[in-house]
C-alpha cells in the first residue's frame, strides 16, 4: 500500500470566510503540525463547517488553505465527499461526536483502521450540564441525550482499531473494551519550554512582605469554576493568608468578576490579567511569578491546564474532579479538595502556606512528571501507536 495518509476528523468545526480562509485554533494547528512532522506520509483534515463567527476558544486563527501543511476537506461527515476522503486514507482518527457515530462502520467497510479519540466521560458531560444552570427539564433532556451518546461511544470504542484517551477518565472506562487503548496527556508544552528547576524553591517561606502568589488561567466561565475564585479569595482573606491571585483568560464571567472585585474590596489582591500569548507570555509568567495554581474546575475534563501548569514547576490545588484525581494518582503534584467546596480549597491553601517544603516537593514532582509527558513525547507515542496498526492486523485494516 503506497498511500499512508493520516486523516483527522475532529469534533472541532472549521469556520469559512467569504474569501476562502479557514478558521482553526492555534492549539489544533500545532497538533496537526506534529502529525505532519512525525507521520510517515501525508496528513489531511476532514471537518464540518461552523456557521458561527467565533468558536469560543481563545486562540482562533484564520488561515488560507495554502498556508497549512495539510490538506483540508470541509464537508458533512455523512457526505459522499467525506466518504471519498476516508477511502483515500490509510488511517482515520475521529472523536466522540454524534456526527461520527457511523465512522467505525464506514472505515471497516472500506478497510481503513479507525482510531477513536476520547476525553469526556459521561460523568463529566453531566457535570458540564449541571454547571450551566439550566431549567431542570432541559437539563434532564440533555443528560438523557448524553447517556444515549455514551452508548454509541462505547460501541465505537469496541469497534475501533485503537482508542486514544486524553486523560484518565475515559481511559479507565474504555481500557477493558479495546486492547489497543492508549492513555495520553494533552498539552502544548515543548521540551525546551520546561525550566531546570521550580522557581518556588527559591521563594519560600512567604510573608506579608512576600505574599503567596496564586493564579488561574483559562476560560472564565462557570464550567471552569471561575466564579468560585472570588469565594476562595474572600475565604483566604478571612483566614489571614497573605496572597495575590492573578486570573488570566477571557469569558462571559469577566463583568461579574470585575463587579465582585469592587464589591468585596479585593482590588490589588485579585487581578484580571486578560489573555496572554501561551508560549511567550503565559508560560513564562506562570513559571516565574506563580507559587500555586488554583483550579476550580467543576467537571472532569482533562484540561491541558493541568500538564501545562505542572510543566512550569507549579503545583495545583484543585477540585477533586475525575480528571484531576486520576492525574494525582499518578503524580503527587498537588492537593485535591471536595468538589465545589471553596472553603476547603482556601483551607488547603492556608495549610500549604504554612508548609512551604510540601509545596517545593509537589513542584519538583510536577516538573518531573511533565518532563515525561511533553508535547513531542505524547504525540510520538500516539503516532507510533497508529503506525503500528498498518502492520498489526488490526480490525478494519485495509489489505493490499
N, C-alpha and C positions, 0 to 999 in steps of 0.2 A: 504494500500500500504506500504510494508516494505522498499522498495528501496527509498532512499532520496538523490540519487547522484545529485550534482550540477555540470553540465558540462559547462565549459567555452570555448567558441570558439572565440578567439580574432583575430584581424587583424594582430597582431604581429606573424610573421612566426618563426619557430624553426629551428635553424641550427643543422645539424647532422654531427658528426665526424666519421671517419672510425672505431674507437674503440667503437662506440655506445653512446658516450656522446651527450647531447643536449645543445644548446646554447640559453639562455634566458637572459633578462636583470634583474639586481638586483632589480630594482623597481617592475617589474612584479612578480618576485618570492615573494617579500614582500607582494604584494597584494594577491597573491594566499595563502600565509600563513595565512592572516587574514581570508580568507574564510574557510580554514582548521580549524582555531581556533574557529570560531563562527558559522559555518554552522552545523546544527544537522544532519550530515550524511557524506558520502564520497564526496570528491571533485576530479574532473577529468579535464584534459585539452585535447582539440581537436584542433590541429594546423596543418597547412600545412608546408611542408619542404621549407626552404630557401636555395637556391643554392649558395648564396654569403658567403664569409668568415667572413663578418662583417655586423652587422645590421645598422651601422651608429650611434647607440646610444653610450653614453659614459660609460655605466655600463654593458657591455656584460660580462656574466659569463658562463662557461661551467660546466655542472653537469652530473653525472651519474644518470640515471632514479631512481636507488635505493636510491639515496641521497635526492630525492624530496619527500615531504609528500603528493603528489597527483599522481594519475595515468596519464600517458602521452600517447596519441594516435596521431601519426603523419600520416596524410592521407589527400588526397584531400577532400575538403568539400562536393563534389558531389559523393563521392565513397560509395560503399556498406559498407566499414569499418566505415566510418563516420556515415552512417545511423544506423548501429548497435550501435554505441556509443550513438547516440541520443535516440534510443529506450530503452536503459538501464537507461536513466536519468529520474530524477523527474522534474528538471527544467533545461533549456538550456539558456545560456546567450551569445549573439553574437553581433558583431559590425556592423557598416555601411560599409561593404566591399562588392564589387560587387560579390565576390565569395560566399557570404552568402545570396544573394537575395532570394534564394529558401528556406531558413531555416524556415521562419514563416509558409509556407505552409507544409513543411515536418513535423514540430513539431505538427501542427494541425492534420495532417493525423495520427500521432502516439499518439495523445492525451497528448502531453507534453507541458506545458506552456513555452512560449518563451519570453525572456526579451531582448529588443533591447537596446544597449548602444551606445550613440551618443555624439559627441563633436564638429565636424567641420560643420559649416553651409555652404551653397552654397557660400555665400559671402566670407567666409574665404578661401574656396578652390580656388575661383577665385583670391583672393589676393595672395595666395601662388604661383599660376601660374604666376601672374604678377611679383613677386619678383625674378623669375628665369631668367629673361632677355631672353626669348625665341624668335625665329623667330615668327613674328605676325601670320602667317598661322598655325604654330604648336600650338601656344598659343590659338588661336581660336578653333582649333580642341579639345584641352584638356578641354577648358571651355565648349564646347558643350557636351563632354563626361561627365563632372561633372554635368551638368544640367540634363542630362538623368539619371544619377545615383541618383540625388536628388529626382527624381520622384519615383524611386524604394525605396529610404529611407522613403519617405512619406507613400508609400504603406505599408512598413514594420512597420512603427510606428502605423498605423491604425490597422494592423492585429495582432500585438504583444499583449501578455497578459499584458505587462507593458513596460514602456520606462524609462531608466535611462539616464539623460542628465548631462554630465560633463560640468559645466559652463552654463551661461545664454543664449548664442546664440541659441543653438538647443532647450533648454527648452522653450524659448519664441516662437520658431517656431512650436514645436510639442505638447505643452501642451493642445491645443484645439483639437488635433487629437486622444488623448488617455487619458481617465480619470485617468489612473494609471501612470501618468508621474511624475517622481521624479527628483528634482534638487539636485546635489551634487557638491562638490568642491574637486578635486583630489589633494592630496599632500602626502608626505612621513613623515610628522611631527607627531610624537607621543606626547602625552600629557606631558611626562616627559622631552621633549626637549625644552619646552617653558620657557622663563625667567620670573621672578617675575614681572619685570617692564622693559620698554625700556631703554637701556643704553644711548640713545641720550639725555635723560633728564638731565644727569649729565655732559654733554659736552658743551652745548651751553652757551654763544654765540661763534661763530667761529672767527678766526683772521688769519693773515698771519703766526703767530707762531703756531696756531692750525687750519689748513685749514679744510674745509668741506670734509668729506670722502665719496666719491661716489663709487658705484660698479655696476657691471653687472656680471651675471653668466648664462651659458647655451651654446648651440651650437653656434659656431662662424661662422654663415653663413648669407646670405642676408635675408632669411626669418625671422630670429630673429633680423634683423637690426643691426648686429654687425658692419657693415661698417659705420653706422651713428654715432657710438660712437666717432670716430675721429672728425667728424664735430661738435658734441656737445662740445667736449673738446676744440677745437680751438675757438669756439664761446664764451665759458666761459672764456678762457684766454683773449680774446679781451675785454670782459666785466669787467675784473679786479677782478674776483671772485677767492679767494684763495681756491684751491681744489686739491685733488688727485682722480684719477679714476682707480680702480683696476678691471681688467677683468679676470674672471675665466671661464675656459672651453677650448674646442678644436673644430677645424673645418677647413674647407677649406680656411677661410679668415685669418688664422694666419700669413702666409707670407706677405699678404697685410697690416695687422695691424702693423707688425714689421717694414715694409718699411715706412709706413706713420708716425710712431712714430719718426723715424730717420729724415725723410724729413721735418717734421713740428716742429722738436726740442721739442718733448713732453716727452723726457726721464726724468724719475724721477717724472713726473706728471701722465702720463698714463702708467700703468704697466700690463703686461700679467702674470697672476699667475698660468696658467696651470689648469689641472683638479684636484680638491680636493675631497677627500672622503666625501660623503654627511654628514653623521652623526658626524664623528669625526673631520672633518676639515672645510667643507664649512659652516655648520650651526653655529658653534662657531665663525668663522671668521666674518660672516655677523652680527651675534648678538652683538659681542663685538667691531668690528672695522669698522662698516659702519653706516653712518648717513642717507643716502638717496640712494635708488636704482634707477638706470637709465634704463628704459625699452623701447627700440626702436623697439618692435615687430611690423612688418609691415603687420600683419594679425591678425585675431581674434581667434587664437587657445587658448583654455582655459588652458594655461600653468600652470603647478604646481608651477612654479616660483613665481606666484603672492601670493598664500597662504603660501608658504614656506618662502618668504621674510617677509610677514606680521607676521608670527609666530615668527620671530626674533625681533619683535617690531621695524621694519624698514619701513617707508613709501616709496611710489613709485611715481616717475614721469614717466608717460608712454604715448605712442601714444594712441589716442582715438579709438583703435580698439573695435569691439563689445564685446569681452570678458572682456577687462579691463573696458570699460564703464559700462557694466552690473554689474560687481563687485562693482564699485564705487557707483552705485545707491543704493547698499545695505550696503555700508560701506564707510565712508569718510576717507579712509586710504591713500589717495594720491591725485595727481593732474594729470589730463589728458590734453594733448595738441593736436592740429590737426595732423592728420596722416602725417608722413614723413616730418614734419616741425621741423628740428633740431634747428633752430634759436628760435622758440617758446619754445622748451624744455629748451634751455640754459637760456632764459629769465625767465622761470618759476623757474628754479633752483636759479638764481640770486635773485629773489623775496623771495624765501624761505630762502636763506642765510641771508637776512635782516629781516626775520620774524621767528626767531627760535621758538617762542611759538607755531606757527601753526604747525611746524614740530613735536614738542612734542605732541600736541593734535592728530595729524594724527598717530603718532607712538602708542599712547595709544589705539586709535580706531582700528588700525591694529591688535594689540595683543589681544584685547577683542574679535574681530571677529574670529581670529584664534582659540581662546580657545573654541569656539562653533563649530568648524569645523576641529577637529583634525583627524588624520588618523583613529584612532579607532572609533570615533563617526560617521564619514561618512560611514565606512564600516558596522558598526552595523545597521545603518539606511537602507542601501541597502539590507543587509541580511534579516532584518525583513520584508522589503517590498517584497522580493522574497518568503520568507517563508509563508507569508500571502496568496500567490497565491494557495498554496496547499489545502487551505480550504475555498477559497472565491468564488468558481465557476467561476474563471477566464476563459476567452476564451482559448481554447486549453488545458484545464485541463484534465488530464487522470483520469478517474473514475474507482474505484476498484469494 
